[in-house]
Amino acid sequence: MNNLVFAQNIKAVLEDNTEVTEVTGTLVDNKRIYKLSDNTVLTGAKKIKKIKFATFVVPAEILPFIMSKENE
């Protein structure tokens, strides 16, 4: 699995307590990557702290596998 979009339309709270929408979750090289609609990668102080809403686009059976991967 090199690139797999697993969630779209994510609404989340970041580590710095700002709220973002229209985030996409992708599995890249066995790491979870979250990007804004302008392709900004959410990392460091801008890392997701809490997901409030997401549309998952993968089967529920593989979500535990994806969520167990390191969050970039």
Secondary structure, 3 states (H helix, E strand, C coil): CCEEEEEEEEEEEECCCCEEEEEEEEEECCEEEEECCCCCECCHHHCEEEEEEEEECCCHHHHHHHHCCEEC
